[in-house]
Amino acid sequence: MITGRLKLCSLLVILFLAGCQSSAQTNQVQPVDSTIEIKEPDGTMSEIYSHASILSPKVALTFNGLADNEIMQKLLKALDQANMKATFFVEGTRVAQDPELVKAILAKGHEVENGTLTFPEMTDLSYEETYKEIYLANEVFKDKLGYTPKYVRSRSGDSTDNMRLATKTLNMKGVVGSSINPKDRNMQSAEEIMDYIHRFINSGSIIHLNTYINPAIIDVIPLLSQFGEEKGYVFSTLTDVLDKQYLVKSLEEIEGYDAIKVNPDYENVKPNLYYRKNTSKKEIALTFDDWASEERLKEILDVLDKYHVQSTFFLIGKGVEKDPQLAKLIVERGHEVASHSYNHLDVTTMTPEELQEDVVMAHQALTYALQEEPLLYFRPNKGAINEESAKIIAATGVQSIAMYDIASFDWNLEYTSRDIYNRVMTRIAPGKVIVMHILDGTKTVEALPLIIEKLQKDGYSFAKMSTWIEEDSNKKVN
């Protein structure tokens, strides 16, 4: 019978640990085999933290292990000079061996969390072995540092079910992974590590570096600092970043998550295809399709903010699933969001089953990301639609198939900002719907201010598509 009583007193544990060798010097330390009785899990698992659901541009900078004293002092000095705080996951054996170094890290405002007891690979450990690794490390922290860690991370950064069961049983907050792991054990240069980080960074990222493998990580710190100043990112501790998370409900808890459903009975459905508003007023709807990096999305949002323009964004579900907080950011900045499918395929070539499943998946991805129901609109890839596919889409519960009649062609990498501008402005007229894109590598950001400034100078105002669609719908009812 597995119970919760500790047979081995803490003093003996600490005496054992004091003779252990640091994992910064060797990875041959075996999981401890102390005689303790293990608390039985109830089957529930703790959270895995690999990315924070936040809207502010904060990033968690985390390190595994401790290098020798000389390298650690250089690293801490670099962090001080960059005014940057970090979280260190340190194994219990090293805390027992060198508590004064760990206390010095804490005194500088950094965090130190549980890196397991002996820093083994956790993948093949049983629940009992995993529990001991985490529990005994906690005991060392309490004895040497005066507190119990909230989080644990393995040497590789991977999580196991046994780690999640053990941390839940021990009332810890969870297991920490990462969203950016440059694998500095490959001995890349600081510039190569920074290039990797740059490719994947966004708000709420958790960066995983190691202190004891590649000394180039010291030179990464000033590069991170410079990058943060240029792009607006703040690098901070894990707790600081996770404390900024917004509440995330499960999909089934969100009202309207099932508003779009598979419905094979589509033959008699009458879809509403909306291309433009019939008006003589100088009004334009500026819309955006697809998905991109946070950097590109924020560039577009910043331009729209500058000119006080609100838009409708049609997002690809597969992209939204990877970075859901970016979809929520669009709504927080005053815009609206609708579906641009899940897989971004030509809807006219899909079977009814494939198409409806795609529409449902996109709706669910957007609903979860926004934590509320998105607009029940759908825009097909490339604007390709026919009567049958329109009926199939509408049968799921889609209220309007939101089309457009000015294609900017800004997705074309050969187009200059002037090419995009000319294509839009030569087709402009009251009630037109313009489609642009939030794709990386295009000239959209350069062309957008030119287009908006000219339209505003000519007396045009900008409307969200929902405003027009609802107005027209009310006219039909009345």
Residue, then its C-alpha position, 0 to 999 in steps of 0.5 A: m500500500i502506497t502511503g504519505r508518511l516519510k520514513l527517512c528524516s530530512l537530516l539524513v537526506i541532506l547528509f546524503l545530498a551533501g556528498c553528491q556531485s553536481s550535474a554540471q560536472t557529471n551526468q552519471v548520478q543515478p536516481v536516488d534510492s532513499t527509503i521513503e513512502i510515496k503518496e499515491p496519485d489520484g489520477t489527476m495531472s498538473e499543468i504543463y507550461s510551455h507557453a503563457s497565454i498573455l497579450s503583453p510582450k513578455v517572455a520567460l527566460t529560463f536556464n537549466g543547471l548551474a555552470d562552474n562559479e566563474i561562468m555563473q558570475k559572468l552570466l549573472k553580470a551579463l543579466d545585471q547589465a541587461n537589467m534582465k531577470a531569469t528563472f534557473f532550474v537547479e538540481g537538488t544535489r547542486v543546491a546542497q553542494d553550493p547553496e551560497l551561489v544559489k542564494a546569490i542568484l536569488a539575491k539578484g532578483h532571479e528565481v530558482e526552481n526544482g530541476t529534480l534531485t540528480f538531473p536524470e533523464m526522466t523518460d524511463l523513470s517509474y512514478e515512484e522514482t519520479y516522485k523521489e526525484i522531485y520530492l527530495a529536491n524540494e526537501v533540499f530547497k526547504d532546508k538550504l533555501g527556506y522555501t518549496p519550489k512551485y515548478v519542476r523541469s527535467r534536464s531535457g525539458d521534456s515532460t512525462d505523465n509521471m512528472r505531472l502526477a507527482t507534481k500534482t500529488l505534491n501540490m506544485k503548480g506544474v511541469v515546465g517545458s519550453s516553446i523555444n529551445p535552441k538546443d545550445r548543446n550543439m555548441q552554436s555561436a551566440e548569433e546562431i542561438m539568437d537567430y533561432i530565438h528570433r524565428f520563434i519568439n512571441s509574447g508568452s514564449i518560454i526560452h530554454l537555455n543551459t548554463y553548463i554546456n555552451p559558454a556562448i549563452i553569456d554572449v546571447i544576453p546582450l543580443l537578447s537585450q538589444f532585440g528586446e529594445e528594438k521589438g518591445y519584448v521584456f525578458s523576465t522570470l517564469t512567475d512574472v510571465l505566467d502571472k500575466q496569463y488570462l483565464v483560459k476556459s476549455l472549448e466546451e465551456i465557451e458559449g457558442y463553441d458548437a454553433i458550427k456543426v457537420n450537417p449533410d443536409y445541405e441541398n436546399v440551403k440558401p447561402n448568403l454570399y456578401y461581396r460589397k455594400n450597395t451604397s453611394k456613401k464613401e465607405i470602404a471595408l478593409t479586410f485581412d486574410d491568412w496568418a503570420s508571425e507576431e511581429r508582422l501582425k503587430e506591425i499591421l495592427d500598429v498601422l491600423d491603430k495609427y489611422h484609427v481604422q477597424s478591420t475584419f480579419f479572416l484567420i486560418g485555424k491551423g495557424v491560430e491553434k499554434d499561437p492562440q493569443l495572437a487571435k485574441l490580441i486582434v480582438e483586444r485591439g478593436h477588430e473582429v475575427a472570422s474564419h478563413s478555413y482550417n487547412h486553407l484548401d480550395v473549397t471547390t475541390m473538397t468533398p462535402e465531408e472534408l469541407q464541413e469538417d474543416v469549417v468546424m475545426a476552424h470555428q473551434a480553433l477560433t473560439y478557443a483562441l478568442q475564448e468567445e464565439p467568433l463571427l459566424y462568417f467564412r471566407p474561402n481560400k483565394g475567393a474560390i467558391n461555387e454553388e455547391s460548396a457555398k451550400i455545404i459551408a452554409a449548412t454548418g451554421v455559417q451565416s455569411i460567406a464574406m467575399y471581396d471585390i478588390a484583391s490587392f495581390d499583396w501576397n505576391l512577393e514580387y509586388t512592390s508597395r506601389d504595385i499594391y497601392n496602384r492595384v487597390m486605388t484604381r479599383i476603389a469605389p463606395g461600398k467596396v471590400i478590400v482584401m489584404h494579407i498578414l503574411d510575412g515577407t510581403k510589402t503589405v506593411e509599406a503599402l497599407p499607410l499609403i492606401i489608408e492615407k489616400l482614402q482618408k484624404d479622399g473622404y472615405s471612412f472604414a467599416k467592419m464587415s459585420t456592420w454592413i452585413e448586419e445592416d443589409s440583413n436588417k433591411k431584408v427582415n424589415 
